[in-house]
């Protein structure tokens, strides 16, 4: 019964010898076959949980005695906390069914709790930097985008519930704190079955931390360079004697300066959750989280890489075109409720509701243009005061379970999702006479004064997007080795935008996104797989005339081999993929007259590539991860596109407990991420253009952990230890943004 966890005490029930079970079987069939002839009985007693016990010793007694039970988890574990593992065996993110990574016919990755703690990962940016095939781009200090296979990642889930991208305010909330989450699951390629509309690069599923059935207390405190500090506290456990009510409360305070001169970010994070067992087969979960982020000296765009004559400018990475009065204040609140019930036949039904609300208050300085080569003059300043809101309500329901047909066990899932996202954006005017001259930008020290903002609203936008979908999928075990996975989703999508009274509406009805794949177990270690997944993406982009572009459609094809070594402690995979799309939007320019970006349609695009990945334990002392991705993208004419994204990327990390050193208390590790060269065309004027080429680069990190006691440890991490200078992005607003320089943190963590 691979994937089933068994806990028991040395009782009569536990001492029975079970029968061997072979082949693909449902959980119910496997347990019944294992217990045949033992005299033991079993029944479903919770979501994904089977209890095994002997019959009552005293039949008919009012207080009949039952032997101590053996509990068998028939559903895969959904948490990685305290496992010490750098991988997870099971995922629902791709199909909605609890499939192992080997059973999932797409490229999958997980950044687990152990890896985040071993590497001192606390932000989504750091998490994505650790993920195979994912590239991080920062448009400025507060806006971060994540890309996979050349495409921006816009498909996000919270515990498997799709999160519309429109629920964000688009500024300052793209890098949440990871203290809230147990682990992150990443499925590369198109994920239209579960997500509906979305880019074909990847989807990211955040799995929240949940209440535990044992008392768990953990605190940590850290000091950092550049100047910073962080504290965390986390308490979880049962709230009544029987353990039917469990709770968790945690929080973090983080204050850091950054590489940019004068930049500072403060974060305040809180989270509380409750779990209730309603009888033997039903669990209710409730939770709420809040993150307040306050940043100062924030940038709006980057810095120009060329002067007015087209000469390259080699800015120091600390150079900041912001001003001390600039700030971005973001508040994000999430609330969720879910109920999960196991029926007598072992099928599981679930219903989840999620509510997210984000507000943003921003004051920004824009210093743009091209400086003159000798004097540094020629750049102009402006300012912006904005108020933004984003809110989303999402509901998801699913029913999944095992069934038998043609003498073989299979499993299925059917479900429905619905969401509505609303966002608003208001920009306020300012007195033009209050705008000061920039002067020599090479000597700029943040002295651009705050404009005299007025209460006059000069841009007023309201938008809403609703998406509803029905889906179904099944894993059909055609033979003991071959499994066929098929499914389809039908989606309804509608949106509305109101820009200063100009209303645009769009809707798409009954759009089908089919899913097909197979897995073939070559032996107990290796599995071959293939899949075809569909792409559907409404494009909220406008052309030069202000008209919305048509939706984008396409398919993603993938073939590969996966392997599970050391009883699943180490997973590895190799895959080739191709993504074909038609009617693709491509960025053309920014129109300052309307304040909107202008896009054009490409007839078709093709992306081809391959990936290699391995993650998990090489031994009891040694965790490691490795990932390599190559991709090439071209348009219908064979011309390369997405050249600002690397063709190749390599990521590797390791953590090793050193034997016979400091009483086995020392663990050392490190990580590196490398990417190939990129380039971007800069149109400096109507008659002058330059191409900026960034050579391949690598960033190295180091970390070490020393166990002070059995319950406390010191963790030292140094990021970008060689202080590599590189660009995080090129081209946004004709500017570039540098990556962070060297940074270090020393943390003391304790459990009690």
matplotlib code that plots the C-alpha trace (Angstrom):
import matplotlib.pyplot as plt

x = [0.0, 2.4, 1.8, -0.2, 1.1, 0.5, 0.6, -0.1, 0.8, 1.8, -1.8, -3.7, -4.7, -1.2, 0.3, -1.7, 0.2, -1.3, -1.5, 0.8, -0.9, 0.3, -0.7, -2.8, -5.7, -8.0, -7.4, -10.5, -9.5, -5.9, -6.9, -9.6, -7.1, -4.4, -6.8, -8.5, -8.5, -7.1, -10.4, -9.8, -12.3, -11.9, -14.0, -13.6, -13.3, -12.0, -11.0, -8.5, -8.3, -9.1, -9.3, -8.5, -9.6, -10.9, -14.6, -16.0, -14.9, -18.3, -21.1, -24.0, -22.3, -23.2, -19.6, -18.2, -14.5, -12.6, -9.0, -6.5, -6.6, -4.2, -4.8, -4.1, -4.0, -5.6, -4.9, -1.4, 0.1, -0.5, 2.2, 6.0, 6.6, 8.9, 9.5, 13.1, 12.5, 13.3, 10.6, 7.0, 5.6, 2.0, 0.3, -3.2, -2.2, -2.2, -5.4, -7.3, -6.6, -4.1, -1.4, 2.2, 4.8, 5.5, 1.7, 1.5, 2.1, 3.7, 6.8, 6.4, 8.4, 8.0, 9.8, 9.3, 9.3, 12.7, 14.3, 13.0, 14.3, 17.7, 18.2, 16.5, 13.9, 11.3, 9.9, 8.2, 11.1, 13.6, 11.3, 11.0, 14.8, 15.0, 12.5, 13.6, 13.0, 11.6, 13.1, 12.4, 12.1, 11.7, 10.3, 11.2, 11.6, 8.0, 6.9, 8.1, 7.1, 7.8, 8.4, 8.6, 9.4, 9.4, 5.9, 4.8, 3.3, -0.2, -1.8, -1.8, -3.7, -4.3, -4.7, -5.8, -8.3, -7.6, -6.7, -7.6, -4.7, -7.0, -7.2, -3.9, -3.3, -0.4, 2.1, 3.9, 2.0, 3.8, 6.3, 4.4, 6.1, 6.4, 5.9, 2.3, 2.9, 4.0, 5.3, 4.8, 3.9, 4.8, 3.4, 5.1, 3.3, -0.4, -2.8, -6.1, -7.9, -7.6, -7.0, -9.1, -7.6, -3.8, -0.4, 1.2, 4.4, 3.5, 1.1, 2.0, 0.0, 0.5, -0.2, -1.0, 0.3, -2.5, -3.2, -1.4, -2.6, 0.3, 1.7, 4.2, 6.0, 8.7, 10.3, 13.2, 15.1, 17.5, 19.9, 20.8, 23.1, 22.2, 20.7, 17.7, 16.0, 13.3, 11.3, 8.9, 6.6, 4.5, 2.2, 0.0, -1.8, -5.0, -7.4, -9.4, -8.5, -9.9, -8.0, -11.1, -10.5, -7.0, -5.6, -2.6, -1.4, 1.8, 3.3, 6.4, 7.9, 10.6, 12.4, 15.1, 17.1, 18.0, 20.8, 19.3, 20.4, 17.8, 15.4, 13.6, 10.8, 8.8, 6.5, 4.0, 2.4, -0.2, -2.1, -4.6, -6.4, -8.8, -9.7, -12.8, -13.7, -17.4, -17.9, -15.7, -15.7, -15.9, -13.3, -14.0, -11.1, -11.3, -8.5, -7.5, -4.2, -3.0, 0.2, 1.0, 3.9, 5.4, 8.2, 10.1, 12.4, 10.7, 11.4, 9.0, 10.8, 14.5, 17.4, 18.4, 21.2, 22.1, 22.6, 21.2, 24.1, 23.6, 26.6, 26.3, 26.0, 27.6, 25.5, 26.4, 23.8, 23.0, 22.0, 18.4, 16.3, 13.6, 13.2, 12.7, 9.0, 8.1, 6.3, 4.1, 1.8, 0.0, -2.4, -3.5, -6.1, -7.0, -9.9, -10.9, -13.3, -13.4, -15.3, -14.2, -16.2, -15.5, -18.5, -19.0, -17.6, -14.4, -15.2, -14.2, -16.2, -14.9, -16.1, -13.8, -14.4, -11.6, -11.8, -8.8, -8.8, -5.8, -5.4, -2.6, -1.6, 1.3, 3.3, 5.9, 8.5, 9.2, 12.5, 12.7, 14.4, 18.1, 20.9, 23.4, 26.8, 28.9, 26.5, 24.0, 21.2, 18.1, 16.1, 12.7, 10.8, 7.2, 5.1, 2.1, -0.2, -2.4, -5.0, -5.6, -7.9, -8.2, -10.6, -11.6, -14.1, -13.6, -15.5, -14.4, -16.1, -14.9, -15.8, -13.1, -12.7, -12.0, -14.2, -13.8, -14.4, -13.3, -11.9, -9.5, -9.5, -9.5, -10.0, -11.9, -12.6, -15.4, -15.5, -16.7, -15.0, -16.3, -14.6, -15.1, -12.3, -12.9, -10.2, -10.0, -7.3, -7.3, -4.5, -4.5, -3.2, -0.5, 0.5, 2.9, 4.6, 5.7, 7.9, 11.6, 14.4, 16.5, 19.8, 22.8, 21.5, 25.0, 25.1, 21.5, 21.1, 17.4, 16.6, 13.7, 11.0, 7.4, 5.0, 2.0, -0.6, -4.2, -7.5, -8.4, -8.8, -7.1, -7.4, -10.3, -10.5, -12.8, -12.7, -14.2, -13.6, -15.7, -14.8, -16.9, -15.9, -16.8, -14.2, -13.8, -10.8, -10.0, -7.0, -7.8, -5.5, -5.5, -3.0, -0.8, 1.7, -0.2, -2.5, -4.4, -5.3, -8.0, -10.2, -11.9, -12.9, -15.6, -15.2, -17.3, -15.4, -16.5, -14.9, -15.6, -13.3, -14.3, -11.5, -12.7, -16.2, -15.1, -16.5, -15.2, -16.8, -15.8, -17.1, -16.3, -18.8, -18.3, -14.7, -13.3, -9.8, -9.2, -6.4, -4.9, -1.9, -0.5, 2.0, 3.8, 5.7, 8.8, 9.7, 9.5, 11.7, 11.1, 7.9, 7.5, 4.8, 3.3, 0.6, -1.3, -2.7, -4.7, -4.2, -6.9, -6.0, -8.3, -6.0, -6.7, -4.4, -5.3, -3.9, -3.0, -6.7, -7.7, -9.5, -9.0, -7.2, -8.8, -8.2, -5.1, -5.4, -2.9, -1.5, 1.4, 3.0, 5.3, 7.1, 9.3, 10.6, 10.3, 12.1, 11.6, 14.8, 15.3, 11.6, 10.6, 13.1, 14.6, 12.7, 14.2, 12.7, 13.6, 11.2, 10.9, 8.2, 6.6, 4.1, 2.2, 0.0, -1.9, -3.1, -0.4, -0.1, 3.3, 4.3, 4.9, 5.2, 3.9, 1.4, 1.9, -1.2, -3.5, -1.3, -1.6, 0.7, 0.1, 0.2, 0.0, -0.9, 1.6, 0.1, 1.6, 4.4, 6.3, 8.4, 10.5, 12.8, 13.8, 14.1, 16.1, 15.4, 16.2, 15.3, 15.3, 17.6, 20.8, 21.3, 20.1, 22.6, 22.4, 19.6, 20.0, 18.2, 19.2, 17.3, 18.2, 15.9, 16.5, 13.9, 13.7, 10.8, 10.0, 7.2, 5.5, 8.3, 11.0, 12.3, 13.3, 10.9, 11.2, 14.9, 14.8, 14.3, 17.2, 17.2, 19.0, 18.9, 20.6, 19.8, 21.4, 21.4, 22.6, 22.5, 24.9, 25.2, 28.9, 29.8, 32.3, 32.5, 31.3, 29.5, 27.4, 25.9, 27.1, 25.2, 26.7, 25.1, 25.0, 23.1, 23.7, 21.6, 23.0, 21.3, 22.4, 22.7, 19.7, 19.2, 16.7, 16.2, 16.0, 14.4, 16.1, 14.5, 12.9, 16.4, 18.5, 18.3, 20.6, 20.6, 21.6, 23.1, 23.7, 26.2, 25.5, 26.0, 25.8, 24.8, 26.1, 24.7, 26.1, 24.4, 25.4, 23.4, 24.8, 22.6, 23.2, 20.9, 18.5, 15.8, 17.7, 20.0, 21.9, 21.5, 23.9, 23.0, 24.9, 23.2, 25.1, 28.3, 30.5, 28.5, 27.7, 26.4, 23.6, 20.2, 16.9, 15.1, 15.8, 13.5, 10.6, 10.0, 13.4, 15.2, 17.1, 16.9, 19.9, 19.7, 20.5, 24.1, 25.6, 23.3, 23.7, 21.5, 22.2, 19.1, 18.5, 15.6, 14.2, 11.4, 10.0]
y = [0.0, 2.6, 6.0, 4.8, 5.8, 3.4, 4.3, 1.8, 0.6, -2.9, -4.1, -7.2, -5.3, -4.2, -7.6, -9.2, -10.2, -8.7, -10.3, -9.0, -6.7, -6.2, -4.3, -1.2, -1.2, 1.3, 2.0, 0.0, -3.0, -2.9, -2.7, -5.5, -7.8, -7.1, -7.8, -10.9, -13.7, -11.6, -11.1, -7.3, -4.9, -1.5, 1.6, 5.1, 7.5, 10.7, 12.4, 10.0, 8.0, 4.3, 2.9, -0.8, -2.5, -5.8, -6.3, -5.2, -7.4, -7.2, -7.3, -5.1, -3.4, 0.2, 1.1, -1.6, -1.8, -1.5, -2.5, 0.2, 1.0, 1.1, 4.2, 4.0, 7.2, 6.5, 9.9, 11.3, 13.6, 17.2, 18.7, 18.6, 20.3, 18.3, 15.7, 17.0, 16.2, 18.4, 16.8, 15.7, 12.5, 13.6, 16.5, 17.4, 20.6, 19.2, 17.1, 17.5, 13.9, 12.8, 11.5, 10.9, 12.8, 9.7, 9.4, 13.0, 13.3, 16.8, 18.3, 19.0, 20.5, 21.3, 23.7, 22.2, 23.4, 21.8, 23.4, 26.8, 26.5, 25.0, 27.8, 30.5, 31.3, 33.7, 35.4, 34.2, 35.7, 33.5, 30.5, 31.0, 31.6, 28.0, 26.5, 24.7, 26.6, 29.7, 33.2, 36.2, 39.6, 42.8, 45.8, 48.1, 47.7, 46.7, 44.8, 41.3, 38.8, 35.1, 33.3, 29.7, 28.4, 32.0, 32.8, 34.9, 32.8, 34.1, 30.9, 30.8, 28.7, 28.7, 25.1, 24.1, 26.9, 29.1, 32.7, 35.2, 37.4, 40.4, 40.0, 41.8, 45.5, 45.1, 46.9, 45.8, 42.6, 40.2, 39.0, 37.6, 36.2, 32.5, 32.0, 31.3, 28.3, 24.7, 24.2, 25.4, 23.0, 24.0, 22.3, 23.4, 23.6, 24.5, 23.8, 24.6, 21.7, 23.1, 26.8, 27.5, 30.6, 31.1, 31.2, 27.9, 28.4, 27.0, 27.2, 27.7, 26.2, 27.6, 25.0, 26.7, 25.6, 23.9, 23.1, 20.0, 17.1, 17.6, 20.6, 22.4, 25.6, 27.4, 30.8, 32.4, 35.7, 37.0, 39.9, 40.7, 42.6, 45.0, 46.2, 44.2, 41.9, 39.3, 37.5, 34.6, 32.8, 29.7, 27.7, 24.8, 21.8, 20.3, 22.6, 20.0, 16.7, 14.5, 16.4, 17.0, 20.8, 22.0, 25.4, 27.3, 30.9, 32.3, 35.7, 37.3, 40.8, 41.6, 44.9, 45.1, 47.7, 46.8, 47.0, 50.3, 53.4, 54.4, 51.6, 49.9, 47.4, 46.5, 43.5, 42.4, 39.0, 37.2, 33.9, 31.9, 28.6, 26.2, 22.6, 20.8, 17.2, 16.9, 13.2, 10.5, 11.5, 15.3, 18.0, 21.8, 24.2, 28.0, 30.5, 34.1, 35.8, 39.4, 40.9, 44.6, 45.8, 49.3, 50.3, 53.6, 55.0, 52.9, 53.0, 53.4, 51.6, 51.3, 53.3, 54.1, 51.9, 54.4, 58.2, 60.5, 59.7, 55.9, 55.3, 52.6, 53.7, 51.4, 52.4, 51.1, 48.6, 50.8, 53.8, 54.7, 57.2, 57.3, 59.9, 59.5, 60.6, 57.8, 54.8, 51.8, 50.6, 47.3, 45.5, 42.0, 39.9, 36.3, 34.3, 30.8, 28.1, 24.5, 21.3, 17.8, 14.7, 11.0, 8.9, 5.3, 4.1, 6.1, 8.9, 12.3, 15.5, 19.0, 22.6, 25.6, 29.3, 31.9, 35.6, 37.9, 41.7, 43.9, 47.7, 49.9, 53.5, 54.7, 57.8, 57.5, 59.6, 59.1, 60.3, 59.5, 60.3, 60.0, 62.0, 63.9, 62.2, 64.9, 67.0, 64.4, 66.9, 66.0, 63.8, 65.0, 64.3, 63.7, 62.1, 59.9, 59.4, 56.3, 54.3, 50.7, 47.9, 44.3, 41.8, 38.3, 35.7, 32.1, 28.9, 25.4, 22.1, 18.6, 14.9, 12.3, 8.7, 5.2, 3.0, -0.4, -1.1, -4.0, -5.7, -2.9, 0.0, 3.5, 7.0, 10.1, 13.7, 16.0, 19.6, 23.2, 26.5, 30.0, 33.3, 37.0, 39.6, 43.4, 46.0, 49.8, 52.2, 56.0, 58.4, 61.9, 65.1, 67.5, 71.1, 71.2, 74.2, 72.0, 69.8, 70.5, 70.2, 67.0, 68.5, 66.3, 62.8, 61.4, 63.3, 62.5, 61.9, 61.4, 65.1, 65.3, 67.0, 65.7, 67.3, 69.1, 66.4, 67.5, 65.6, 65.7, 62.3, 62.2, 58.5, 56.4, 52.7, 50.0, 46.5, 43.1, 39.6, 36.5, 33.0, 29.8, 26.3, 22.6, 19.9, 16.2, 13.9, 10.2, 7.9, 4.7, 1.8, 0.0, -2.5, -3.0, -0.7, 1.6, 4.4, 6.8, 10.2, 12.2, 15.2, 18.3, 21.7, 24.0, 27.6, 30.8, 34.0, 37.6, 40.9, 44.6, 47.6, 51.3, 53.7, 57.3, 56.5, 54.5, 51.0, 47.9, 44.5, 41.0, 37.5, 34.0, 31.1, 27.4, 27.3, 23.7, 23.0, 19.2, 17.3, 13.9, 12.0, 8.6, 7.1, 3.7, 2.1, 0.7, -0.9, 0.0, 3.0, 4.5, 5.7, 7.1, 9.7, 12.0, 14.6, 17.1, 20.1, 22.9, 26.7, 29.3, 32.9, 35.9, 38.9, 42.0, 44.0, 46.7, 47.7, 51.2, 51.9, 50.8, 47.6, 44.5, 41.6, 38.3, 35.3, 33.1, 29.4, 26.6, 23.3, 22.1, 18.7, 16.9, 13.6, 12.4, 9.9, 10.1, 8.1, 7.6, 6.4, 5.2, 4.5, 7.9, 9.9, 11.2, 12.1, 12.8, 13.6, 14.4, 15.9, 17.4, 19.9, 22.0, 24.8, 26.1, 29.2, 31.4, 35.0, 35.9, 39.5, 41.1, 44.3, 47.2, 50.4, 52.6, 55.4, 58.3, 60.0, 57.2, 55.8, 52.3, 49.8, 49.1, 45.5, 43.8, 40.3, 37.7, 35.1, 32.2, 31.2, 27.9, 27.2, 24.0, 22.7, 20.1, 19.9, 17.8, 17.8, 15.9, 16.7, 14.9, 12.9, 11.2, 9.8, 10.4, 13.2, 14.7, 16.6, 18.1, 19.6, 20.1, 21.6, 22.5, 24.0, 24.9, 26.5, 28.4, 30.5, 31.8, 33.4, 32.3, 33.7, 31.8, 34.9, 34.5, 36.0, 36.4, 37.1, 39.0, 35.5, 33.1, 30.2, 28.1, 28.1, 25.9, 25.7, 23.5, 23.4, 21.0, 20.5, 18.1, 17.1, 16.7, 13.4, 13.3, 17.1, 19.1, 16.1, 15.8, 19.2, 21.0, 21.1, 22.9, 23.8, 26.1, 26.9, 28.4, 29.7, 30.3, 31.6, 32.1, 35.5, 37.7, 40.8, 43.6, 46.3, 49.9, 52.5, 55.6, 58.0, 58.0, 57.7, 56.0, 52.5, 50.2, 46.5, 45.7, 42.2, 40.6, 37.8, 34.6, 34.9, 32.8, 33.7, 31.6, 31.3, 29.6, 28.4, 26.6, 25.3, 24.5, 22.5, 24.3, 21.8, 19.2, 21.9, 25.0, 25.9, 28.7, 29.3, 31.4, 32.2, 34.4, 35.2, 36.3, 35.6, 36.7, 40.0, 39.2, 42.3, 41.5, 42.7, 41.4, 42.9, 44.9, 47.1, 48.0, 51.8, 51.6, 51.0, 48.2, 46.9, 45.3, 42.2, 42.4, 42.4, 40.3, 39.8, 37.8, 36.7, 34.9, 33.3, 31.5, 29.0, 27.1, 24.5, 23.7]
z = [0.0, -1.2, 0.2, 3.2, 6.6, 9.5, 13.2, 16.0, 19.5, 20.5, 21.1, 19.9, 16.7, 16.0, 16.4, 13.6, 10.4, 7.3, 3.9, 1.1, -1.3, -4.9, -8.0, -8.5, -6.0, -4.4, -0.7, 0.3, -1.8, -0.5, 3.2, 2.8, 1.1, 3.7, 6.6, 5.1, 7.7, 10.6, 12.4, 12.3, 10.9, 9.2, 8.5, 7.2, 10.2, 8.7, 5.5, 4.0, 7.2, 7.9, 11.4, 12.0, 15.2, 16.6, 17.1, 20.5, 23.3, 25.1, 22.7, 23.6, 26.6, 27.0, 27.4, 25.1, 25.0, 21.7, 21.3, 20.5, 16.9, 14.0, 11.9, 8.2, 6.2, 2.8, 1.4, 0.9, 3.4, 2.5, 4.8, 4.7, 8.1, 10.4, 7.7, 7.0, 3.3, 0.3, -1.7, -1.4, -2.9, -3.4, -5.2, -6.3, -8.1, -11.7, -11.8, -8.5, -7.7, -5.1, -7.4, -6.6, -8.6, -10.7, -11.4, -12.6, -16.3, -16.1, -14.7, -11.0, -8.2, -4.5, -2.3, 1.1, 4.7, 5.3, 2.2, 3.2, 6.7, 5.6, 3.2, 5.3, 2.6, 3.8, 0.6, -2.5, -4.6, -2.7, -3.2, -6.9, -7.1, -5.8, -8.2, -11.4, -14.6, -12.9, -13.6, -11.4, -12.9, -10.9, -12.7, -9.8, -6.0, -5.5, -8.6, -9.2, -11.9, -12.2, -15.5, -16.6, -20.0, -21.2, -20.0, -17.0, -14.2, -13.5, -12.2, -8.4, -6.0, -2.2, -1.0, -4.5, -4.9, -8.0, -7.1, -9.9, -10.8, -10.6, -6.8, -6.5, -6.6, -9.0, -6.9, -3.8, -3.1, -5.5, -2.9, 0.2, 3.3, 3.3, 7.1, 6.3, 4.1, 4.7, 1.1, -2.4, -5.3, -8.9, -12.0, -15.2, -18.5, -19.1, -16.2, -17.7, -16.1, -12.6, -13.3, -16.4, -18.0, -17.6, -19.1, -20.1, -18.1, -14.7, -11.8, -8.2, -5.4, -1.8, 0.8, 4.1, 7.5, 9.5, 13.1, 14.4, 16.6, 19.0, 20.8, 18.7, 19.7, 17.8, 18.0, 16.1, 16.0, 13.4, 12.7, 9.1, 6.8, 5.2, 8.5, 9.4, 11.9, 12.0, 14.7, 14.3, 16.8, 16.1, 18.4, 17.3, 18.9, 20.3, 22.2, 24.0, 25.7, 22.9, 20.2, 18.1, 18.1, 17.1, 16.6, 15.3, 15.7, 14.2, 13.4, 12.0, 12.1, 9.5, 9.0, 6.4, 4.5, 1.0, -1.6, -2.9, -1.0, 1.6, 0.8, 3.8, 4.1, 7.2, 7.3, 9.9, 9.4, 11.5, 11.0, 12.9, 12.1, 13.7, 12.8, 14.1, 13.8, 13.4, 14.1, 12.7, 9.0, 8.8, 9.3, 9.2, 8.8, 9.4, 9.2, 8.6, 7.9, 7.5, 6.1, 6.4, 4.3, 4.6, 2.3, 2.0, -0.7, -3.3, -7.0, -10.0, -12.8, -12.8, -14.1, -17.7, -19.1, -21.8, -22.0, -24.7, -27.0, -26.7, -24.4, -21.8, -18.2, -15.6, -12.5, -9.0, -7.8, -4.9, -7.0, -6.3, -8.2, -5.5, -2.7, 1.0, 0.9, -1.5, 0.0, -0.7, 2.0, 1.4, 3.5, 2.5, 4.4, 3.6, 5.2, 4.4, 5.4, 4.3, 5.1, 4.1, 4.5, 3.9, 2.8, 3.8, 0.5, 1.0, -1.4, -0.3, -0.8, 0.0, -0.2, 0.3, 0.3, 0.2, 0.5, -0.2, 0.2, -0.6, -0.3, -1.4, -0.7, -2.8, -3.3, -6.1, -7.8, -11.5, -12.8, -16.5, -19.7, -20.8, -19.2, -21.2, -21.3, -19.7, -17.6, -16.4, -17.3, -19.3, -17.0, -15.8, -12.6, -11.8, -9.0, -8.4, -5.6, -6.0, -4.1, -5.1, -3.9, -5.0, -3.6, -4.5, -3.5, -4.6, -4.0, -5.0, -4.5, -5.4, -5.1, -5.6, -4.9, -6.1, -8.3, -10.0, -13.6, -15.9, -12.9, -12.0, -9.5, -10.8, -9.3, -10.4, -9.4, -10.4, -9.2, -9.7, -9.1, -9.1, -8.4, -8.7, -8.5, -8.2, -8.4, -8.3, -9.1, -8.5, -9.3, -8.0, -9.5, -8.4, -8.9, -11.9, -10.3, -7.4, -9.6, -9.1, -11.6, -11.4, -12.3, -12.7, -12.2, -11.8, -8.5, -7.5, -3.7, -3.3, -3.0, -5.4, -3.3, -2.8, -5.3, -4.0, -4.5, -4.8, -4.1, -7.8, -9.3, -12.7, -13.4, -12.1, -13.0, -11.8, -13.0, -12.3, -13.6, -12.9, -13.9, -13.4, -14.3, -14.1, -14.5, -14.3, -14.5, -14.0, -13.7, -15.5, -14.7, -18.0, -16.8, -13.7, -15.3, -17.6, -16.4, -18.6, -17.2, -18.9, -18.1, -19.3, -18.0, -19.3, -18.3, -18.4, -18.2, -18.2, -17.3, -17.3, -17.1, -16.6, -17.3, -16.6, -17.7, -20.8, -20.3, -22.0, -21.5, -22.7, -22.1, -23.2, -22.7, -22.4, -23.3, -23.2, -21.9, -22.3, -20.5, -21.6, -20.4, -19.5, -17.1, -17.6, -14.8, -16.4, -13.1, -9.4, -9.9, -13.3, -14.9, -18.5, -19.1, -21.6, -21.7, -23.9, -22.0, -23.4, -23.2, -22.9, -21.9, -22.2, -22.9, -21.0, -23.3, -25.7, -29.1, -30.2, -30.8, -27.3, -28.5, -26.4, -28.0, -28.7, -26.4, -26.9, -27.4, -27.8, -26.5, -24.4, -25.3, -22.9, -22.8, -20.0, -17.5, -13.7, -11.0, -7.3, -5.5, -1.9, -1.4, -2.6, -0.6, -3.9, -7.0, -10.4, -13.8, -17.4, -19.9, -23.4, -24.1, -26.8, -26.4, -29.5, -29.3, -31.6, -31.2, -28.7, -27.3, -27.4, -25.7, -28.1, -26.1, -23.3, -24.3, -21.8, -23.2, -21.9, -19.2, -20.8, -22.4, -26.0, -27.3, -30.7, -31.8, -33.0, -35.4, -33.6, -31.3, -30.6, -27.5, -27.4, -24.7, -22.1, -18.3, -15.9, -12.2, -9.0, -5.4, -2.1, 0.1, -1.1, 2.4, 5.9, 6.2, 2.7, 1.0, -2.5, -5.4, -9.1, -12.0, -15.5, -18.1, -21.8, -24.0, -27.3, -28.4, -31.9, -33.8, -36.9, -39.0, -37.1, -35.3, -31.7, -29.1, -25.3, -25.7, -22.4, -20.8, -20.5, -22.9, -20.2, -16.4, -13.9, -10.2, -7.5, -3.7, -1.0, 2.7, 4.5, 8.1, 8.6, 10.4, 13.3, 13.5, 16.5, 17.8, 14.6, 15.2, 12.1, 8.8, 5.9, 2.6, -0.4, -3.6, -7.0, -9.8, -13.2, -16.3, -19.9, -21.5, -22.4, -24.5, -24.9, -27.6, -26.2, -28.5, -27.1, -29.6, -33.0, -34.6, -31.9, -30.5, -28.7, -27.8, -24.2, -23.8, -20.5, -20.3, -18.5, -14.8, -11.6, -8.0, -5.1, -1.6, 1.5, 4.7, 7.9, 10.8, 14.3, 16.7, 20.0, 21.8, 20.7, 20.5, 19.4, 16.5, 14.9, 11.2, 9.2, 5.6, 3.1, -0.3, -3.4, -1.5, -4.4, -4.8, -8.4, -10.4, -12.7, -14.0, -12.7, -15.6, -18.8, -20.8, -18.5, -19.1, -21.0, -17.7, -16.0, -12.4, -10.6, -8.5, -4.8, -3.7, -0.9, 2.1, 5.3, 8.2, 11.5, 13.1, 16.4, 16.2, 19.1, 19.7, 23.1]

ax = plt.figure().add_subplot(projection="3d")
ax.plot(x, y, z, "-o")
ax.set_aspect("equal")
plt.show()
